[in-house]
Amino acid sequence: MQNAYLCALVFTVLSSFSLAGTAAPAPSLNVDSPIQSSAQIDIAAQNAKVNLNAADAQTLRQNLFGIGAAKAKAIVAYRESNGPFTAVDELLEVKGIGKALMEKNRERLEIK
């Protein structure tokens, strides 16, 4: 009987600590601060569109899903040898870029 009571008491105490930890207020963000954290910059970069005709290999690699260094260089090389992209779908002409990869990134791409 004492063992069950002790277990229940320990469970209650641990549950209280768990709830107190999750109910703690989140630290407030100072919106007026000119310094942005790297997480804020990463989120902004992920939401930004990538101009296929202006982006360098580093930008392509960082901002597009499934694009590593080799594919990013292939995109830049294609653009340099064939001229600027005229449509986002023209990216399918680059070796290593398939329909699935294109669809993952379609909303992130633009032509200017």
C-alpha positions as CSV (number, residue, x, y, z in Angstrom):
1,M,0.0,0.0,0.0
2,Q,2.8,2.4,0.9
3,N,4.6,1.5,-2.3
4,A,1.5,2.5,-4.5
5,Y,1.1,5.7,-2.5
6,L,4.8,6.6,-2.9
7,C,4.6,5.9,-6.7
8,A,1.5,8.1,-7.0
9,L,3.2,10.9,-5.1
10,V,6.4,10.7,-7.2
11,F,4.3,10.7,-10.4
12,T,2.4,13.8,-9.2
13,V,5.5,15.7,-8.4
14,L,7.2,14.9,-11.7
15,S,4.0,15.7,-13.6
16,S,3.9,19.1,-11.8
17,F,7.5,19.9,-12.9
18,S,6.7,18.9,-16.4
19,L,3.7,21.1,-16.6
20,A,5.5,24.0,-15.0
21,G,8.3,23.8,-17.6
22,T,5.9,23.8,-20.5
23,A,3.7,26.5,-19.1
24,A,6.7,28.9,-18.7
25,P,6.3,32.0,-20.8
26,A,8.4,32.1,-24.0
27,P,11.1,34.8,-24.1
28,S,9.9,37.9,-25.8
29,L,11.5,38.9,-29.1
30,N,12.5,42.5,-29.5
31,V,11.1,43.4,-32.9
32,D,12.8,46.7,-32.9
33,S,16.2,45.2,-32.6
34,P,18.3,45.8,-35.7
35,I,20.2,42.6,-35.1
36,Q,18.6,39.4,-36.5
37,S,19.4,36.0,-35.2
38,S,20.7,33.4,-37.7
39,A,17.4,31.5,-37.3
40,Q,15.4,34.5,-38.4
41,I,17.7,35.0,-41.4
42,D,17.5,31.4,-42.4
43,I,13.7,31.5,-42.3
44,A,13.7,34.7,-44.4
45,A,16.1,33.1,-46.9
46,Q,13.9,30.0,-47.1
47,N,10.8,32.1,-48.0
48,A,12.6,34.3,-50.5
49,K,12.4,33.4,-54.2
50,V,15.5,32.5,-56.2
51,N,16.0,34.2,-59.5
52,L,17.4,31.5,-61.8
53,N,19.1,34.1,-64.0
54,A,20.9,35.9,-61.2
55,A,21.6,33.4,-58.5
56,D,25.1,32.0,-58.1
57,A,25.8,28.4,-57.2
58,Q,26.1,29.1,-53.5
59,T,22.6,30.8,-53.4
60,L,21.1,27.9,-55.4
61,R,22.6,25.3,-53.1
62,Q,21.4,27.1,-49.9
63,N,17.9,28.0,-50.9
64,L,16.7,25.1,-53.0
65,F,15.7,21.6,-51.8
66,G,17.8,18.8,-53.1
67,I,20.4,21.0,-54.8
68,G,23.9,20.3,-53.8
69,A,27.1,21.8,-55.0
70,A,27.3,19.7,-58.2
71,K,23.7,20.5,-59.3
72,A,24.1,24.1,-58.5
73,K,27.2,24.3,-60.6
74,A,25.4,22.5,-63.4
75,I,22.5,25.1,-63.3
76,V,25.0,28.0,-63.5
77,A,26.9,26.2,-66.4
78,Y,23.7,25.6,-68.3
79,R,22.8,29.3,-67.9
80,E,26.2,30.4,-69.1
81,S,26.2,28.2,-72.1
82,N,22.6,28.6,-73.2
83,G,21.8,32.1,-72.1
84,P,19.3,33.2,-69.4
85,F,16.3,31.0,-68.5
86,T,13.1,32.0,-70.2
87,A,10.8,29.9,-68.0
88,V,11.1,28.0,-64.7
89,D,10.4,24.7,-66.5
90,E,13.5,25.1,-68.6
91,L,15.4,24.0,-65.5
92,L,14.4,20.5,-66.4
93,E,16.9,20.7,-69.2
94,V,19.8,20.7,-66.7
95,K,21.3,17.3,-66.2
96,G,20.3,15.9,-62.8
97,I,17.1,18.0,-62.4
98,G,14.0,15.8,-62.7
99,K,10.3,16.5,-62.4
100,A,10.2,15.6,-58.7
101,L,13.0,18.0,-57.8
102,M,11.5,20.6,-60.0
103,E,8.1,20.4,-58.2
104,K,9.7,20.5,-54.8
105,N,11.3,23.9,-55.7
106,R,8.7,25.4,-58.1
107,E,7.3,27.9,-55.5
108,R,10.9,29.0,-54.7
109,L,11.9,29.8,-58.2
110,E,11.4,32.9,-60.4
111,I,12.7,34.3,-63.7
112,K,13.6,38.0,-63.9
